[in-house]
Amino acid sequence: MRTLTPADLNPAILNVQYAVRGELAIKADELHDKLKSEDYKDTLPFTKVISSNIGNPQQKGLDQPPITFTRQVAALMEYPPLVEIVKDKWPADVIARAQELQEEIGSVGAYSHSKGIPLIRKHVAQFITERDGYPSDPEDIFLTAGASAGVSLLLNVLITPHKTGILIPIPQYPLYTATLAQYNGTPLPYHLSEPDGWKTSLDEIRAALARSEDAKSDVTPRALVVINPGNPTGALLDVPTMEALVRLCEEHSLVLLADEVYQENLHRRDAHPFHSFKQVVRRLGSPIALVSFHSISKGVFGECGRRGGYFECCNIPADIRALLYKMVSVGLCPPLSGQIGVDCLVRPPKPGDASYPLWKQETDSIHAVLASRTQLMSDRLNALPGVSCVNSPGALYLYPKLELPQKAIDAAHKVGKEADTLYALELLEETGICVVPGSGFGQKDGEHHYRLTCLCPGVEEYVDMLEKFHKQFLQKYAATIA
Amino acid sequence: MRTLTPADLNPAILNVQYAVRGELAIKADELHDKLKSEDYKDTLPFTKVISSNIGNPQQKGLDQPPITFTRQVAALMEYPPLVEIVKDKWPADVIARAQELQEEIGSVGAYSHSKGIPLIRKHVAQFITERDGYPSDPEDIFLTAGASAGVSLLLNVLITPHKTGILIPIPQYPLYTATLAQYNGTPLPYHLSEPDGWKTSLDEIRAALARSEDAKSDVTPRALVVINPGNPTGALLDVPTMEALVRLCEEHSLVLLADEVYQENLHRRDAHPFHSFKQVVRRLGSPIALVSFHSISKGVFGECGRRGGYFECCNIPADIRALLYKMVSVGLCPPLSGQIGVDCLVRPPKPGDASYPLWKQETDSIHAVLASRTQLMSDRLNALPGVSCVNSPGALYLYPKLELPQKAIDAAHKVGKEADTLYALELLEETGICVVPGSGFGQKDGEHHYRLTCLCPGVEEYVDMLEKFHKQFLQKYAATIA
């Protein structure tokens, strides 16, 4: 018999790249294992690996606390007889919420409706209605195993065998390029403008469309991906730009895929409020097909491990929603634990509820810590030679730009790597800090960046390490004789 | 702008069929909603919808109880401070298990390793080693969001653009045909032999291979799917057949995809023990590439809503495992709630543990109820005119064969349906019982079947309804004047 080799497999799979969990993350895992081994741990110049490569607030070592309300409800859903023990100890609204959900759902061990539990979809629609001031229909809501599952489904459905173009921002979250590679879609990249705080430029998108409409190309542009607030940029779209994007989708019959998972991650929410694309589309009375994604993994909620989220269809005809329903039914249903998380996300305790004071204190504290940490990191990174960092109003990340010495660039190319990958690898090996090089998100030729999360306890000590490493790196490659 | 229509979408998606949640299930949902409406509920000849279309043991109305040990561990994982309240009330092994997992995992709100939590993969490998008597390596284990997610991944990876043939049993679980349609794979169906208790016949598989190797066809057979115990048939493979299947995979360089999710669902486990393909492959020293799937959704565990499972790679080269790892990393990680479920599945309480007596009583009782219910249903269905039903040793289903009157067949064809679909629709409308017609699983031309689960409290009353309906149906179509 012949042995199976990668050459036997779907070639699309070989092209998939996902840097957030790529080379750097695999190396970080190895170092993490070494630290646990008696033989190796003393050979490393650090005592812990800090995973700044991924927006995973509750991971060990970062330890953003979960919201107590959410977890008490979840515990009661797991083991309903627990109510007898805790009914006089836990807040009344926790008990009431769990009982309401149990009555609707029964056991969390049962498959739910494939689009998600009808009552929770109703609550999502109410949340959207209140957020936007325009109605939302529970039939348009699909609960998902995180936003990624929804994005993957939509791209799978939209990409045909005839070169389907999907406009994606550069830099982007690599889920998009990975999923486009998986389903043989054609990325139509448009650059965000770093000098303008990573602003989305209509001209760039028009230029990308023009390139695809070029005589020699047979690509059909089908959808526009917008990440707002941006990942990795943290940029927040203003309403006039959003309106112009909607008009552009009308003009080119594009489906708008609005990744809005960072809508709660705004550090100055008074000065920079979030506006959803749903609201803009409805206010303009636009007929464009819009799918917006949200998640329980980000914000101050940070419940990544539950795998929960939803997408809302807007102006999507019923026959297409029926196709989406059919596709999600093959996967049976999203995890119940994530669905219950969605309910808590869209229906947090309200003033007057017994859980409200603690919920307010917990969420305020997480917001404040993230905001001050982002500011401090951005200020100190900007003060480093050869580093510039847009201080964005949102998201969990910074995406500093690096001006690297030519000798570092040459040294990297000699081993077949980009210079920011070399930088990130050496940072990891020297400090235990794992970041993702800019090549994973996309950047202009010759530019270098990296993305790091603003999730780190002991931020001063952490930035000290970044600074010390950066200076040593510059010195090392300045001193190299070519 | 042009409005999006189904014709704009990926044509593969339009071809996907998933009968378990198809026409019948959608109709059942509508009836369920009508029963909740004051205006309609009195117009229906039944008071509840019984969802026998899907193996969902814990769903409302079926109410197979969850295992207490599993749920107490899960509740503690959700809210670790709970330990202070329950430490003197809950069994010591529950507390110890939750603390062990918390120490490893930290928060269940954090993403885990994309292949699943290393400690839990180690426990899975230990479970397999003990089950089979051959070693298993945690690096070969991938935790998944249920078995379906694993099957979907493997088919996506194995199917190339060059007509990739996948051998599937008929009848089959429609996940396989649905996923083959999604990824443009070519099903190579082989029929199971109903007169021999749905035995798997090597001759049928050889015939399917011969058809695909036919001069005119350019299909490359790549994998053999075996469902053992069978779904929908409940048939259990004997070891000589398994050995012959492994040799056939060697001969044709086929990857063996072994769907073993019903391995615990054996009603006479002394007479009919389960043997895994992993054990057979190792005992034969065979080099075939094998991927085996297991799940927490079936067995006596029945934790469908958590979305947990795993697959084990056997003889899969490291470079291909690395590709699989890359692909699962794009989806970040399986739900933590499912992963913790897997730990409880593969490490149940042992004799001497405080939880053991209750665990034993709960699992024995579920096994006993399923076995006696299956026997009763099978006996009474076999006593009906025109019904024959293999009394299989395993799985959660029966798949009775129907001899239907020609007039029913004609009436069905007149409305563009198969006669078993007509039968299932009328059964639903008359009794509220939702089953899946045989056309959803595959059958020989001119044959008719339906699949129903053996999950139903009040089995006598339930079978009474089935009998009464069947007799009326025969009468109705016997009396029709053509």
Boltz contact constraints between the chains, C-beta under 6 A:
constraints:
  - contact:
      token1: [A, 1]
      token2: [B, 250]
      max_distance: 6.0
  - contact:
      token1: [A, 1]
      token2: [B, 253]
      max_distance: 6.0
  - contact:
      token1: [A, 2]
      token2: [B, 253]
      max_distance: 6.0
  - contact:
      token1: [A, 4]
      token2: [B, 289]
      max_distance: 6.0
  - contact:
      token1: [A, 6]
      token2: [B, 319]
      max_distance: 6.0
  - contact:
      token1: [A, 9]
      token2: [B, 157]
      max_distance: 6.0
  - contact:
      token1: [A, 10]
      token2: [B, 157]
      max_distance: 6.0
  - contact:
      token1: [A, 10]
      token2: [B, 159]
      max_distance: 6.0
  - contact:
      token1: [A, 10]
      token2: [B, 160]
      max_distance: 6.0
  - contact:
      token1: [A, 13]
      token2: [B, 157]
      max_distance: 6.0
  - contact:
      token1: [A, 13]
      token2: [B, 323]
      max_distance: 6.0
  - contact:
      token1: [A, 18]
      token2: [B, 329]
      max_distance: 6.0
  - contact:
      token1: [A, 18]
      token2: [B, 330]
      max_distance: 6.0
  - contact:
      token1: [A, 21]
      token2: [B, 114]
      max_distance: 6.0
  - contact:
      token1: [A, 21]
      token2: [B, 329]
      max_distance: 6.0
  - contact:
      token1: [A, 56]
      token2: [B, 110]
      max_distance: 6.0
  - contact:
      token1: [A, 56]
      token2: [B, 111]
      max_distance: 6.0
  - contact:
      token1: [A, 58]
      token2: [B, 107]
      max_distance: 6.0
  - contact:
      token1: [A, 58]
      token2: [B, 109]
      max_distance: 6.0
  - contact:
      token1: [A, 58]
      token2: [B, 110]
      max_distance: 6.0
  - contact:
      token1: [A, 59]
      token2: [B, 110]
      max_distance: 6.0
  - contact:
      token1: [A, 60]
      token2: [B, 106]
      max_distance: 6.0
  - contact:
      token1: [A, 66]
      token2: [B, 109]
      max_distance: 6.0
  - contact:
      token1: [A, 71]
      token2: [B, 78]
      max_distance: 6.0
  - contact:
      token1: [A, 71]
      token2: [B, 79]
      max_distance: 6.0
  - contact:
      token1: [A, 72]
      token2: [B, 79]
      max_distance: 6.0
  - contact:
      token1: [A, 74]
      token2: [B, 78]
      max_distance: 6.0
  - contact:
      token1: [A, 75]
      token2: [B, 75]
      max_distance: 6.0
  - contact:
      token1: [A, 75]
      token2: [B, 78]
      max_distance: 6.0
  - contact:
      token1: [A, 75]
      token2: [B, 79]
      max_distance: 6.0
  - contact:
      token1: [A, 75]
      token2: [B, 82]
      max_distance: 6.0
  - contact:
      token1: [A, 78]
      token2: [B, 71]
      max_distance: 6.0
  - contact:
      token1: [A, 78]
      token2: [B, 74]
      max_distance: 6.0
  - contact:
      token1: [A, 78]
      token2: [B, 75]
      max_distance: 6.0
  - contact:
      token1: [A, 78]
      token2: [B, 78]
      max_distance: 6.0
  - contact:
      token1: [A, 79]
      token2: [B, 71]
      max_distance: 6.0
  - contact:
      token1: [A, 79]
      token2: [B, 72]
      max_distance: 6.0
  - contact:
      token1: [A, 79]
      token2: [B, 75]
      max_distance: 6.0
  - contact:
      token1: [A, 82]
      token2: [B, 75]
      max_distance: 6.0
  - contact:
      token1: [A, 106]
      token2: [B, 60]
      max_distance: 6.0
  - contact:
      token1: [A, 107]
      token2: [B, 58]
      max_distance: 6.0
  - contact:
      token1: [A, 108]
      token2: [B, 305]
      max_distance: 6.0
  - contact:
      token1: [A, 109]
      token2: [B, 58]
      max_distance: 6.0
  - contact:
      token1: [A, 109]
      token2: [B, 66]
      max_distance: 6.0
  - contact:
      token1: [A, 109]
      token2: [B, 303]
      max_distance: 6.0
  - contact:
      token1: [A, 109]
      token2: [B, 305]
      max_distance: 6.0
  - contact:
      token1: [A, 110]
      token2: [B, 56]
      max_distance: 6.0
  - contact:
      token1: [A, 110]
      token2: [B, 58]
      max_distance: 6.0
  - contact:
      token1: [A, 110]
      token2: [B, 59]
      max_distance: 6.0
  - contact:
      token1: [A, 110]
      token2: [B, 304]
      max_distance: 6.0
  - contact:
      token1: [A, 110]
      token2: [B, 305]
      max_distance: 6.0
  - contact:
      token1: [A, 111]
      token2: [B, 56]
      max_distance: 6.0
  - contact:
      token1: [A, 111]
      token2: [B, 304]
      max_distance: 6.0
  - contact:
      token1: [A, 111]
      token2: [B, 305]
      max_distance: 6.0
  - contact:
      token1: [A, 114]
      token2: [B, 21]
      max_distance: 6.0
  - contact:
      token1: [A, 148]
      token2: [B, 331]
      max_distance: 6.0
  - contact:
      token1: [A, 157]
      token2: [B, 9]
      max_distance: 6.0
  - contact:
      token1: [A, 157]
      token2: [B, 10]
      max_distance: 6.0
  - contact:
      token1: [A, 157]
      token2: [B, 13]
      max_distance: 6.0
  - contact:
      token1: [A, 159]
      token2: [B, 10]
      max_distance: 6.0
  - contact:
      token1: [A, 160]
      token2: [B, 10]
      max_distance: 6.0
  - contact:
      token1: [A, 178]
      token2: [B, 330]
      max_distance: 6.0
  - contact:
      token1: [A, 250]
      token2: [B, 1]
      max_distance: 6.0
  - contact:
      token1: [A, 253]
      token2: [B, 1]
      max_distance: 6.0
  - contact:
      token1: [A, 253]
      token2: [B, 2]
      max_distance: 6.0
  - contact:
      token1: [A, 289]
      token2: [B, 4]
      max_distance: 6.0
  - contact:
      token1: [A, 303]
      token2: [B, 109]
      max_distance: 6.0
  - contact:
      token1: [A, 304]
      token2: [B, 110]
      max_distance: 6.0
  - contact:
      token1: [A, 304]
      token2: [B, 111]
      max_distance: 6.0
  - contact:
      token1: [A, 305]
      token2: [B, 108]
      max_distance: 6.0
  - contact:
      token1: [A, 305]
      token2: [B, 109]
      max_distance: 6.0
  - contact:
      token1: [A, 305]
      token2: [B, 110]
      max_distance: 6.0
  - contact:
      token1: [A, 305]
      token2: [B, 111]
      max_distance: 6.0
  - contact:
      token1: [A, 305]
      token2: [B, 336]
      max_distance: 6.0
  - contact:
      token1: [A, 307]
      token2: [B, 335]
      max_distance: 6.0
  - contact:
      token1: [A, 319]
      token2: [B, 6]
      max_distance: 6.0
  - contact:
      token1: [A, 323]
      token2: [B, 13]
      max_distance: 6.0
  - contact:
      token1: [A, 329]
      token2: [B, 18]
      max_distance: 6.0
  - contact:
      token1: [A, 329]
      token2: [B, 21]
      max_distance: 6.0
  - contact:
      token1: [A, 330]
      token2: [B, 18]
      max_distance: 6.0
  - contact:
      token1: [A, 330]
      token2: [B, 178]
      max_distance: 6.0
  - contact:
      token1: [A, 331]
      token2: [B, 148]
      max_distance: 6.0
  - contact:
      token1: [A, 335]
      token2: [B, 307]
      max_distance: 6.0
  - contact:
      token1: [A, 335]
      token2: [B, 335]
      max_distance: 6.0
  - contact:
      token1: [A, 336]
      token2: [B, 305]
      max_distance: 6.0
  - contact:
      token1: [A, 337]
      token2: [B, 337]
      max_distance: 6.0
